[in-house]
Amino acid sequence: MNDTLEQRLAELEVKLTFIDDTVQALMTADADQSMRIAALERSLRELRGELSSMRVAQADDPHTEPPPPHY
């Protein structure tokens, strides 16, 4: 009976080791994903700013533009 208990304890220790490794891998993956998301959010903010600047730069007063040719 003592051998069975030791065997079961050893199996639990092995399973716990695998669980610890899996949790560590998941934490690393989560940290990597968080960094990627933050970088994508920064890029998106920059692109929005550039787009806004381009819109402002191209926004001429419609009253100063000549009418289209069909008028």
N, C-alpha and C positions, 0 to 999 in steps of 0.2 A: 504494500500500500504506500509505503514511503517513496518507492521508486516512481509510482504513478503520480504522486503529488509533485515530486521533483520534475518529472517529465512535463506535467501540465504547467508548472511554473516556468520552465524553460521555454515552452511554446508561447506562453503569454509574454515573456520578455522579448522573444523574437518578434512577435506581432507588435508589441509596443515600439520596438526599434523601427519597424517599417512604418508605423503610424507617425512617429516623430520625423522620419525622413520625408514622408509625404507632406506633413504639415509645414516643414521647412521649405520644401519645394513650392508649395502653394503660396507661402508668404513671400518668397522671392519673386514668383510670377506676379503676384498682386502688386508688389512694389514696382516691378518693371512696367506693368500696365498703367499704374498711377503716374509714373514719370512720362510715359508715352502720351497719355491723355492730357497731362499738363502741357506738354510740348505742342500737341495739336491745338489745344485751346489758345495758346500764345500765337501760333501761326494763324489761326482763324481771326483773332483780334487784329493782327497785323494786316491781313488781307482785307478785312472790313474797313480798316483805316485807309488803306491804299485805294480801295474802291470808292470810299466817300470822298477822298481827295480828288480822284479822277472825275467824279461826278461834278464836284464844285468847279474844277478847272474847265470842264467842258460845258458847263451851264451858262450859256450866253442868254442875254435878254431876248426873248422871242420877238419883241417889238422892233429890234434893230435888224433882224434877219429879213432878207428879201422874201417876197411871197413865192410859193412854189410855182413852177412854170405853167400850170393849168389855169392860173388866174388871169 
